[in-house]
Amino acid sequence: MPSRPKTIRYILKEWYLVHKRDLPWRDIDNPYKIWISEIILQQTRVNQGYNYYVRFIERFPDIESLAAADEDEVLKYWQGLGYYSRARNLHKAARQITNKFNGVFPTDHRDVLSLPGVGDYTAAAICSLAYKQPYAVVDGNVFRVLSRLNAITTPIDTTAGKKEFTALAQNFLDKSQPDIHNQAMMEFGALQCTPVNPDCEICPLKEYCVGFNSGIVSMLPVKQGKTLVTRRYFNYFHITCGEYTYLQKREADDIWKNLYEFPLIETDRETDLGELTASAEFQTLFGKHTDFEILKATPPQKHVLSHRVIFARFYRVRILSENERISAFLKIRTDELNRYAISRLTERYLERIDV
């Protein structure tokens, strides 16, 4: 009589072969394309990431083209996906592969793991999908499937939980077909064993699911606690002088690093224009004798990130001449704004106005 794990693996594989989505990074063994898809999908849903993947691969079809590109261009192609450190690390890793591995994507798991931005999950995905190596992937979908199948209540966001699930996933792996097994686990979690309201009655694994038969599916997986979310208050100044606009590059180790934005005054709370104009930062930006006119101010806009909530206002400002502070910004033609990688927050603002 087949063992329970073997039976579950067989059912998962058969389910996957019938229900898998037709995606451009499926059924290929190109490590570069698999890598790009996995990085895009780390914090992005498939339906959103699909078009980004296609566009990114069209522009950067291989390691050589990605390594040779400027970081600004890579970030521009990533614009709107968020978590921009992913794009910066892709670029760094492509150059590392060029310099250290002669432009050939490494095949050794340790070498793959050494690439910037590649952790245990991504290394396992690349090595199993491209090279058929026996490494189990453990992502949110896999956490959920394994926790429900086995009714595991160890919190997945703890060191003990991650260790337990990693070991369980590796022991459960079908080492004869690690590529099919890993994709089946992830697809099953995405389409059948969903986070909210899974349709357990039609689940092909309900007979073997301890969580279902114990009536605790909705409680699994368990998380220890929520991440603290901080609030930040951004006041942007969209300054124009004739046909020119002024930008600055975010170079600090902060959100949106290396993206461009309008001159910014960040405050510790929501601040109206009267308070802003009286501030030392505003006086430094515009100076006491600068001839300027504030044409428009947007209502506060709420922009939610994973660990931060940004409350932003945009002020449209026209100046007749530059002062010393403004001349230090990057001065570009307004009709060339679309060449620069910007945050989704700024992009949404520009979509609503007549630049």
C-alpha positions, 0 to 999 in steps of 0.5 A: 500500500502506498505511503501517505506522502507518496500518494499526496505527491502523486495527486499533487502532480496529477492535479498540476498537470491538469490545472497549471497556468500557461506562463512564459517561465514554465516548462523551460530550463533557462536559468536566467529566465527562471531567475528573472521570473522568481525575483519578479514574483517574490512580492508580486502576484502573477497577473501583475508580474506577467507583463513586467516579465515579458517586457523585461525579457524583451529588453534584457534577454540574457545576462550579457544585456542586463549586465551591460545596461545602466542601473537607471534603465533597469530601474525604469523597466522595474518601475511600478513593481516596488521593492526596488532592491530586487532590480538593483540586486538583479543588476549586480548579480548579472555583473557578478555572473559576467565577472566571476562565472564568465557570463554563464549562470552558475549550476552549483547551488552554493554559487547560485546562493552567493548571488546578490538578492538570491536567498534559499527560496530563489536558489532552490527554485532555480536549481530545481527548475533549471537543473532538476536538482533536489532542493525544495522551495519554501514560499508562502504557498508551500507554508500554507499547503504543508501547514494545513496538510499536517495541521502544524501550528508552529508560527511560520514567521519564527526561526523554529517555524522556518526550520521546521517547514524547511526540513518538512518540505525537503523530506516531502520533495519528490527527488525524482522530479523536483521541478514538477513537484516544486511547481505543483506545490506552489501552484496548488497553494496559489489556485486551490489551497488559497489563503482565504476561503479555500474550497476544501470540498473539491480539494483532491487532498481533503482525505489526506489533509489533517487540517481539514479533517480537524476543522482548523484550515482557516486557522492555518498557517499560524503567524506570531505577530504583525510587523510594525508599520510606521507613518511618514509624511512627504511634501513634494515640490514639483518645480518648473522653470519654463520648459524645465523640471527639477528632480533629485535621486534618492541615494540614501539607504531608504525606500526607493533607493536610486529612484528619482523624485521631486525636491522633498521636505519630509515632516514628522506629521501632516503639515499645511502650507503655512507651516511649510513655508515658515520652516527652515527647510522651505526657506533653504529650498526657495530662499527669501528672495526667490520669485515663485508661485505655488500653482496647485496643491494636491490633497494628502495621498495615502500610499501603503508599502509593506512596513510604511504608510506614506502620506504625501502632498504634491505642490506645483511650483513655478519659478522665474529663475533658479537660486543656488539651492534649486540649481543643485538639483537635476534639471531636465526638460519636462517632456523627458520626465518619462525617461526617469525611474520614479516611485509608483506614488509619483507616477500616480501624481503625474498620471492625474495632472497635465505635465 
